[in-house]
Every structure is written in C-alpha cells, then in structure tokens.
Amino acid sequence: MALNAKTLSEDEYFFGHKACAGCGAALVVRHALKVLGPNAVCALPAGCMSAVGFNFPQMSFANNAMITPFAATASVLSGIEAGLRARGGAPDDAIVVGFAGDGGTADIGLQALSGAIDRNDDILYICYDNEAYMNTGIQKSSLTPYGARTTTTPAGAHAHGCLTEKKRLFEIVAAHGIPYAATASIGYLNDFIRKVDRAKGIHGTRFIHVIAPCPTGWGCAEDATISVAREVVDCGLWYLAEYEGGRFRINKKPKEFSSVAHYLRGQGRFRALTDGEIERVEAGRDETWRRLAKLEEL
C-alpha cells in the first residue's frame, strides 16, 4: 500500500510543542517522524524546532532526540550513527535523522554537511527552510530570497529588503554526488512523505530540503501555511525535484505558472517590492527553470 497522508501512521512522535500557530517546520518534523517511526534517532541544532521541542521538563519528542551545537548537526548525526554501529543490536529501522533550519544548514552547518556527504555517512538530513533565522528574531540567511524583509535586511528608502539571491543548496548538495537528495514543500504533503519514505530505504547520506512557511516571519495568515507552501511551487519560485544515481528529475512541471505577484503581495515581508522588482523575481524564476531543464538532460 502506497504511503501517503491517508495511510500514514496515526501515532504521534512530535506533539505538545510550543511552536507558533501555523508553523510549517513543525509539520515537517511531525510528518517525517510518522514515516520514520519510533526507532528514529533525532538530532537538532539551535533553531525553532529545538527551541519549541525541548522545554524542560517537557519533551515534545517521543523518539530519542538531542540538541547539537549550531554548526554541528551533520557531525553529531555521523557520531550517533557510528555509535549505533559500534554498540550493535540497534533495530534495523533506527534511522539517524537531523532536522535543521536554513541558517543552520546553508550557512553555519554547511561545512559539517559537506563532510558527512564526502564520507557518505549513513544519515538522513532534513532542512526545514523558512527562509530566515526565525528563532532569533528573523535575520537574513543565505536562503532568504531576494526582496524579503528581515531585521537585517529592512525595507527602506534605498533597499526594499534582501539584496541577494537564494543559495542553490539542492544543487550544491547534489554536486557532491550524494546518493539521494530531494526538494519538497509542506504544501505538497504526499510528495514530501514519498521522499522521506524513499530516503528511509537508501543507505549513505540523504538530504531533503523542504520549504516550510513561517507566518510570523513571512507576514501571512496563520491558517495560510499550506496554501502559501503550495503557491510557491505553483508560481515556480520553488521546485520539486530529486537527485539520485547521478541524475536530476523534476517531479512537478507546471504547464503554466500561477502569478508571482500574487504570491509575493500576499506576504508582509515582500510588501515594499515595486513592480519592477517583481519582474526581476519572475526573470530569475525563468532562468532557474531553464537551468533545471539542462540539468535534467545531463
């Protein structure tokens, strides 16, 4: 029976947390652990999910879980996996999984992640991308998109938010020759569940980069998380793809993109953008899809 939102286990392994209403990252962790099961061993760096999941004396994880140093998620995962092997007798489904935000992955944690991929350690790394350092006050990360207002990229008279483009993290990871990498969106839940399940059955380093809206930082309604996470895919500013066996595969190719302007105008963080700046975002989207078409042909 295919694993999807309807057939997913009803057991809960991440509950009672103190995340903000509408938190996309909490949905990422909750559903990933439903796929991975009770024997998954989790590691989380400083970030939203460790902040809301480890509140003494309350522990929101039913699985074994620990907090890592900010830069060391992948290194700690490697150590846990080595320890399980050395100990022996660990369950066959004792997946070692990390959940880290965009800053903890693409910025401060990238070196450790690169090293783990180079060693091909038997770990699963899931980056929940809410496009800024949300836990510490909404500061820019290298995965913050162009034009987004954060506390370190304010919208002023001379600059309307972030001046840099979002780092191509999926392509960087794939360039290592990793056994499996994927992008996902919490707005397309069945696709995310399928990819976690696929990664569960592969040995070596696996990486999933999932977009996870943050109503607090994005300036959208608390009940709009899923619709916004779908819209970013539908308008082409986020793509669903996999890399496996040295090949790229695009999982969803919209015949026609929905409105980029509608997506951006619906969020407070993009409110200062001009029509010309939105056209720049659209041009960047089109260039990305041309590049993806070439990668898929390789």
Secondary structure as a PSIPRED ss2 file (coil, helix, strand):
# PSIPRED VFORMAT (PSIPRED V4.0)

   1 M C   1.000  0.000  0.000
   2 A C   1.000  0.000  0.000
   3 L C   1.000  0.000  0.000
   4 N C   1.000  0.000  0.000
   5 A C   1.000  0.000  0.000
   6 K C   1.000  0.000  0.000
   7 T C   1.000  0.000  0.000
   8 L C   1.000  0.000  0.000
   9 S C   1.000  0.000  0.000
  10 E C   1.000  0.000  0.000
  11 D C   1.000  0.000  0.000
  12 E C   1.000  0.000  0.000
  13 Y C   1.000  0.000  0.000
  14 F E   0.000  0.000  1.000
  15 F C   1.000  0.000  0.000
  16 G C   1.000  0.000  0.000
  17 H C   1.000  0.000  0.000
  18 K C   1.000  0.000  0.000
  19 A C   1.000  0.000  0.000
  20 C C   1.000  0.000  0.000
  21 A C   1.000  0.000  0.000
  22 G C   1.000  0.000  0.000
  23 C C   1.000  0.000  0.000
  24 G H   0.000  1.000  0.000
  25 A H   0.000  1.000  0.000
  26 A H   0.000  1.000  0.000
  27 L H   0.000  1.000  0.000
  28 V H   0.000  1.000  0.000
  29 V H   0.000  1.000  0.000
  30 R H   0.000  1.000  0.000
  31 H H   0.000  1.000  0.000
  32 A H   0.000  1.000  0.000
  33 L H   0.000  1.000  0.000
  34 K H   0.000  1.000  0.000
  35 V H   0.000  1.000  0.000
  36 L H   0.000  1.000  0.000
  37 G C   1.000  0.000  0.000
  38 P C   1.000  0.000  0.000
  39 N C   1.000  0.000  0.000
  40 A C   1.000  0.000  0.000
  41 V E   0.000  0.000  1.000
  42 C E   0.000  0.000  1.000
  43 A E   0.000  0.000  1.000
  44 L E   0.000  0.000  1.000
  45 P C   1.000  0.000  0.000
  46 A C   1.000  0.000  0.000
  47 G C   1.000  0.000  0.000
  48 C H   0.000  1.000  0.000
  49 M H   0.000  1.000  0.000
  50 S H   0.000  1.000  0.000
  51 A H   0.000  1.000  0.000
  52 V H   0.000  1.000  0.000
  53 G H   0.000  1.000  0.000
  54 F E   0.000  0.000  1.000
  55 N E   0.000  0.000  1.000
  56 F C   1.000  0.000  0.000
  57 P C   1.000  0.000  0.000
  58 Q E   0.000  0.000  1.000
  59 M E   0.000  0.000  1.000
  60 S C   1.000  0.000  0.000
  61 F E   0.000  0.000  1.000
  62 A C   1.000  0.000  0.000
  63 N C   1.000  0.000  0.000
  64 N E   0.000  0.000  1.000
  65 A E   0.000  0.000  1.000
  66 M E   0.000  0.000  1.000
  67 I E   0.000  0.000  1.000
  68 T C   1.000  0.000  0.000
  69 P C   1.000  0.000  0.000
  70 F C   1.000  0.000  0.000
  71 A C   1.000  0.000  0.000
  72 A C   1.000  0.000  0.000
  73 T H   0.000  1.000  0.000
  74 A H   0.000  1.000  0.000
  75 S H   0.000  1.000  0.000
  76 V H   0.000  1.000  0.000
  77 L H   0.000  1.000  0.000
  78 S H   0.000  1.000  0.000
  79 G H   0.000  1.000  0.000
  80 I H   0.000  1.000  0.000
  81 E H   0.000  1.000  0.000
  82 A H   0.000  1.000  0.000
  83 G H   0.000  1.000  0.000
  84 L H   0.000  1.000  0.000
  85 R H   0.000  1.000  0.000
  86 A H   0.000  1.000  0.000
  87 R H   0.000  1.000  0.000
  88 G C   1.000  0.000  0.000
  89 G C   1.000  0.000  0.000
  90 A C   1.000  0.000  0.000
  91 P C   1.000  0.000  0.000
  92 D C   1.000  0.000  0.000
  93 D C   1.000  0.000  0.000
  94 A C   1.000  0.000  0.000
  95 I C   1.000  0.000  0.000
  96 V E   0.000  0.000  1.000
  97 V E   0.000  0.000  1.000
  98 G E   0.000  0.000  1.000
  99 F E   0.000  0.000  1.000
 100 A E   0.000  0.000  1.000
 101 G E   0.000  0.000  1.000
 102 D H   0.000  1.000  0.000
 103 G H   0.000  1.000  0.000
 104 G H   0.000  1.000  0.000
 105 T H   0.000  1.000  0.000
 106 A H   0.000  1.000  0.000
 107 D H   0.000  1.000  0.000
 108 I C   1.000  0.000  0.000
 109 G C   1.000  0.000  0.000
 110 L H   0.000  1.000  0.000
 111 Q H   0.000  1.000  0.000
 112 A H   0.000  1.000  0.000
 113 L H   0.000  1.000  0.000
 114 S H   0.000  1.000  0.000
 115 G H   0.000  1.000  0.000
 116 A H   0.000  1.000  0.000
 117 I H   0.000  1.000  0.000
 118 D H   0.000  1.000  0.000
 119 R H   0.000  1.000  0.000
 120 N C   1.000  0.000  0.000
 121 D C   1.000  0.000  0.000
 122 D C   1.000  0.000  0.000
 123 I C   1.000  0.000  0.000
 124 L E   0.000  0.000  1.000
 125 Y E   0.000  0.000  1.000
 126 I E   0.000  0.000  1.000
 127 C E   0.000  0.000  1.000
 128 Y E   0.000  0.000  1.000
 129 D E   0.000  0.000  1.000
 130 N C   1.000  0.000  0.000
 131 E C   1.000  0.000  0.000
 132 A C   1.000  0.000  0.000
 133 Y E   0.000  0.000  1.000
 134 M C   1.000  0.000  0.000
 135 N C   1.000  0.000  0.000
 136 T C   1.000  0.000  0.000
 137 G C   1.000  0.000  0.000
 138 I C   1.000  0.000  0.000
 139 Q E   0.000  0.000  1.000
 140 K C   1.000  0.000  0.000
 141 S C   1.000  0.000  0.000
 142 S C   1.000  0.000  0.000
 143 L C   1.000  0.000  0.000
 144 T C   1.000  0.000  0.000
 145 P C   1.000  0.000  0.000
 146 Y C   1.000  0.000  0.000
 147 G C   1.000  0.000  0.000
 148 A C   1.000  0.000  0.000
 149 R C   1.000  0.000  0.000
 150 T C   1.000  0.000  0.000
 151 T C   1.000  0.000  0.000
 152 T C   1.000  0.000  0.000
 153 T C   1.000  0.000  0.000
 154 P C   1.000  0.000  0.000
 155 A E   0.000  0.000  1.000
 156 G C   1.000  0.000  0.000
 157 A C   1.000  0.000  0.000
 158 H C   1.000  0.000  0.000
 159 A C   1.000  0.000  0.000
 160 H E   0.000  0.000  1.000
 161 G C   1.000  0.000  0.000
 162 C C   1.000  0.000  0.000
 163 L C   1.000  0.000  0.000
 164 T C   1.000  0.000  0.000
 165 E C   1.000  0.000  0.000
 166 K C   1.000  0.000  0.000
 167 K C   1.000  0.000  0.000
 168 R C   1.000  0.000  0.000
 169 L H   0.000  1.000  0.000
 170 F H   0.000  1.000  0.000
 171 E H   0.000  1.000  0.000
 172 I H   0.000  1.000  0.000
 173 V H   0.000  1.000  0.000
 174 A H   0.000  1.000  0.000
 175 A C   1.000  0.000  0.000
 176 H C   1.000  0.000  0.000
 177 G C   1.000  0.000  0.000
 178 I C   1.000  0.000  0.000
 179 P C   1.000  0.000  0.000
 180 Y E   0.000  0.000  1.000
 181 A E   0.000  0.000  1.000
 182 A E   0.000  0.000  1.000
 183 T E   0.000  0.000  1.000
 184 A E   0.000  0.000  1.000
 185 S E   0.000  0.000  1.000
 186 I C   1.000  0.000  0.000
 187 G C   1.000  0.000  0.000
 188 Y C   1.000  0.000  0.000
 189 L H   0.000  1.000  0.000
 190 N H   0.000  1.000  0.000
 191 D H   0.000  1.000  0.000
 192 F H   0.000  1.000  0.000
 193 I H   0.000  1.000  0.000
 194 R H   0.000  1.000  0.000
 195 K H   0.000  1.000  0.000
 196 V H   0.000  1.000  0.000
 197 D H   0.000  1.000  0.000
 198 R H   0.000  1.000  0.000
 199 A H   0.000  1.000  0.000
 200 K H   0.000  1.000  0.000
 201 G C   1.000  0.000  0.000
 202 I C   1.000  0.000  0.000
 203 H C   1.000  0.000  0.000
 204 G C   1.000  0.000  0.000
 205 T C   1.000  0.000  0.000
 206 R E   0.000  0.000  1.000
 207 F E   0.000  0.000  1.000
 208 I E   0.000  0.000  1.000
 209 H E   0.000  0.000  1.000
 210 V E   0.000  0.000  1.000
 211 I E   0.000  0.000  1.000
 212 A C   1.000  0.000  0.000
 213 P C   1.000  0.000  0.000
 214 C C   1.000  0.000  0.000
 215 P H   0.000  1.000  0.000
 216 T H   0.000  1.000  0.000
 217 G H   0.000  1.000  0.000
 218 W H   0.000  1.000  0.000
 219 G C   1.000  0.000  0.000
 220 C C   1.000  0.000  0.000
 221 A C   1.000  0.000  0.000
 222 E H   0.000  1.000  0.000
 223 D H   0.000  1.000  0.000
 224 A H   0.000  1.000  0.000
 225 T H   0.000  1.000  0.000
 226 I H   0.000  1.000  0.000
 227 S H   0.000  1.000  0.000
 228 V H   0.000  1.000  0.000
 229 A H   0.000  1.000  0.000
 230 R H   0.000  1.000  0.000
 231 E H   0.000  1.000  0.000
 232 V H   0.000  1.000  0.000
 233 V H   0.000  1.000  0.000
 234 D H   0.000  1.000  0.000
 235 C C   1.000  0.000  0.000
 236 G C   1.000  0.000  0.000
 237 L C   1.000  0.000  0.000
 238 W C   1.000  0.000  0.000
 239 Y C   1.000  0.000  0.000
 240 L C   1.000  0.000  0.000
 241 A E   0.000  0.000  1.000
 242 E E   0.000  0.000  1.000
 243 Y E   0.000  0.000  1.000
 244 E E   0.000  0.000  1.000
 245 G C   1.000  0.000  0.000
 246 G C   1.000  0.000  0.000
 247 R E   0.000  0.000  1.000
 248 F E   0.000  0.000  1.000
 249 R E   0.000  0.000  1.000
 250 I E   0.000  0.000  1.000
 251 N C   1.000  0.000  0.000
 252 K C   1.000  0.000  0.000
 253 K C   1.000  0.000  0.000
 254 P C   1.000  0.000  0.000
 255 K C   1.000  0.000  0.000
 256 E C   1.000  0.000  0.000
 257 F C   1.000  0.000  0.000
 258 S C   1.000  0.000  0.000
 259 S C   1.000  0.000  0.000
 260 V H   0.000  1.000  0.000
 261 A H   0.000  1.000  0.000
 262 H H   0.000  1.000  0.000
 263 Y H   0.000  1.000  0.000
 264 L H   0.000  1.000  0.000
 265 R H   0.000  1.000  0.000
 266 G C   1.000  0.000  0.000
 267 Q C   1.000  0.000  0.000
 268 G H   0.000  1.000  0.000
 269 R H   0.000  1.000  0.000
 270 F H   0.000  1.000  0.000
 271 R C   1.000  0.000  0.000
 272 A C   1.000  0.000  0.000
 273 L C   1.000  0.000  0.000
 274 T C   1.000  0.000  0.000
 275 D H   0.000  1.000  0.000
 276 G H   0.000  1.000  0.000
 277 E H   0.000  1.000  0.000
 278 I H   0.000  1.000  0.000
 279 E H   0.000  1.000  0.000
 280 R H   0.000  1.000  0.000
 281 V H   0.000  1.000  0.000
 282 E H   0.000  1.000  0.000
 283 A H   0.000  1.000  0.000
 284 G H   0.000  1.000  0.000
 285 R H   0.000  1.000  0.000
 286 D H   0.000  1.000  0.000
 287 E H   0.000  1.000  0.000
 288 T H   0.000  1.000  0.000
 289 W H   0.000  1.000  0.000
 290 R H   0.000  1.000  0.000
 291 R H   0.000  1.000  0.000
 292 L H   0.000  1.000  0.000
 293 A H   0.000  1.000  0.000
 294 K H   0.000  1.000  0.000
 295 L H   0.000  1.000  0.000
 296 E H   0.000  1.000  0.000
 297 E H   0.000  1.000  0.000
 298 L C   1.000  0.000  0.000
